[in-house]
């Protein structure tokens, strides 16, 4: 305009937005797929190369957690963990190792006889699957009460309760503990 050329005023520099703090990451994490498999094998004494375990692991491997952040854990992960825990418990109870894992538990007796005292089932599961006196684990008394309640409910089958049901109840209690957050969260 007139004798001035390229006259312009520089725009005011925009003020940067105040950065927002991201929420603090959880100090807890979850075991990833290989860690879960190795942990279940270590607890039960069942080899990861057991045919049933290997087939189940191959089936659920992609369904298991692949990152250790607890925020990324979804229901599908829990279902995969449960399936693998069930397979490990089945292999354990059907093996010759069952007697040493559950000393004093009469797996071939009827549930009324085998579970007259549930400590033969629950104590080894607490000691090996949950751990004792660990600050971040659930209280032993709470886990014991829940397992005792489960065993009691599953044992209510009257006089027609077959002895084979004892193994089924043992597998259910085992899978409940091994498929729980006690094993999964680190």
C-alpha positions in Angstrom: 0.0 0.0 0.0 1.5 3.2 -1.0 5.3 3.0 -0.7 5.2 0.0 1.6 5.6 -3.5 0.4 4.8 -6.8 2.1 3.4 -5.1 5.1 2.0 -7.6 7.6 2.0 -8.1 11.2 3.1 -11.4 12.6 0.3 -13.2 14.4 0.7 -13.7 18.1 2.3 -17.0 18.9 -0.4 -19.4 20.3 0.0 -20.3 23.9 0.8 -24.0 24.4 -1.9 -25.9 26.2 -1.2 -26.9 29.7 0.0 -30.5 29.5 -2.3 -33.0 31.3 -0.8 -35.6 33.4 -1.6 -39.1 32.4 -3.0 -41.3 35.2 -0.3 -43.1 37.1 0.4 -46.6 35.8 -0.6 -49.5 38.0 2.2 -51.1 40.0 0.5 -54.4 39.3 0.8 -56.4 36.1 -0.3 -59.7 34.7 1.7 -62.7 33.6 1.9 -63.1 29.9 1.1 -66.3 28.0 4.4 -68.1 28.4 4.7 -67.1 32.0 1.2 -68.4 32.8 1.9 -71.7 31.1 5.3 -72.1 33.0 3.7 -71.1 36.3 0.9 -73.7 36.0 3.4 -76.3 35.1 5.6 -75.4 38.0 2.8 -75.4 40.5 1.2 -78.7 39.4 4.3 -80.6 38.4 2.6 -81.4 35.1 4.9 -81.0 32.1 4.2 -78.3 29.5 4.7 -81.1 27.0 1.8 -83.2 28.3 -0.3 -83.9 25.2 -3.5 -82.5 26.7 -1.7 -79.4 28.0 0.1 -78.8 24.8 -3.1 -79.0 22.7 -5.0 -76.7 25.1 -2.1 -74.2 25.1 -2.0 -74.2 21.4 -5.7 -73.5 21.3 -5.7 -70.6 23.8 -2.3 -69.1 23.3 -3.5 -66.1 21.3 -6.3 -65.7 23.9 -3.9 -65.2 26.8 -2.4 -61.8 27.8 0.4 -60.7 25.5 1.3 -57.5 27.4 2.0 -57.2 31.1 -0.2 -54.2 31.9 -3.2 -54.9 34.0 -5.2 -52.2 32.2 -5.1 -54.3 29.0 -6.6 -57.4 30.7 -9.9 -58.4 29.2 -12.5 -61.1 29.8 -11.2 -63.2 26.9 -7.8 -63.4 28.7 -9.5 -64.8 31.8 -11.4 -67.5 29.8 -8.1 -68.6 28.2 -6.4 -68.8 31.6 -9.4 -70.8 33.0 -9.2 -73.3 30.1 -5.5 -73.8 30.6 -5.9 -74.1 34.4 -8.7 -76.7 33.9 -6.4 -78.8 31.6 -3.5 -78.7 34.0 -5.7 -79.7 36.9 -7.2 -82.5 34.9 -3.8 -83.8 34.0 -2.7 -83.5 37.6 -5.7 -85.3 39.2 -5.6 -88.1 36.6 -1.8 -88.7 37.0 0.1 -90.6 39.6 1.3 -87.3 41.0 -2.1 -86.5 42.5 -1.4 -88.5 45.7 1.8 -86.5 46.4 0.2 -83.2 45.5 -2.9 -83.9 47.7 -1.5 -86.1 50.5 -4.3 -87.7 52.5 -7.0 -87.0 49.9 -8.8 -90.2 48.9 -9.5 -89.5 45.3 -11.3 -92.8 44.8 -13.7 -92.4 47.7 -17.1 -90.8 47.5 -17.2 -87.0 48.1 -18.8 -87.5 51.5 -15.8 -89.5 52.7 -13.1 -87.7 50.7 -14.3 -84.2 51.7 -15.3 -84.9 55.3 -12.3 -82.7 56.1 -11.5 -80.4 53.1 -8.1 -79.4 54.4 -6.5 -82.3 52.4 -7.7 -80.6 49.3 -7.5 -76.9 50.2 -4.2 -76.8 52.1 -2.0 -77.9 49.1 -3.9 -75.5 46.8 -3.3 -72.6 49.2 0.3 -73.4 49.7 1.2 -74.0 46.0 -1.4 -72.0 44.1 -1.9 -68.9 46.2 1.1 -68.7 48.5 0.9 -68.0 52.2 1.7 -64.8 54.1 2.2 -62.8 51.0 1.0 -59.2 51.4 -0.5 -58.8 47.9 -2.3 -62.2 47.9 -5.8 -62.7 49.2 -6.2 -63.7 52.8 -5.9 -67.5 53.3 -9.1 -67.5 55.4 -11.1 -65.9 52.6 -9.8 -68.3 49.9 -10.3 -71.3 52.3 -13.9 -70.2 52.9 -14.7 -69.8 49.2 -13.1 -73.2 48.3 -14.9 -74.9 51.2 -18.2 -73.4 50.0 -17.5 -74.6 46.5 -16.6 -78.2 47.6 -19.7 -78.3 49.8 -22.0 -77.2 47.0 -20.5 -79.6 44.5 -20.6 -82.5 47.0 -24.4 -82.3 47.5 -25.5 -85.1 45.4 -27.2 -87.4 47.9 -26.7 -91.1 48.3 -26.2 -91.5 44.6 -23.0 -89.6 44.5 -20.4 -91.6 42.5 -16.8 -91.9 43.7 -15.7 -90.4 40.3 -17.3 -87.2 41.4 -14.5 -86.7 43.9 -12.0 -86.3 41.1 -14.3 -83.8 39.4 -14.7 -81.7 42.5 -10.9 -81.8 43.0 -10.3 -80.6 39.5 -12.9 -77.8 40.0 -11.3 -76.6 43.2 -7.8 -76.8 41.6 -8.9 -74.9 38.5 -10.6 -72.3 40.7 -7.3 -71.5 42.5 -4.9 -71.8 39.5 -7.2 -69.8 37.2 -7.5 -67.0 39.7 -5.9 -63.6 40.0 -3.6 -65.0 42.7 -1.7 -66.7 39.9 -2.3 -64.1 37.2 -1.3 -60.9 38.9 2.3 -60.1 39.5 
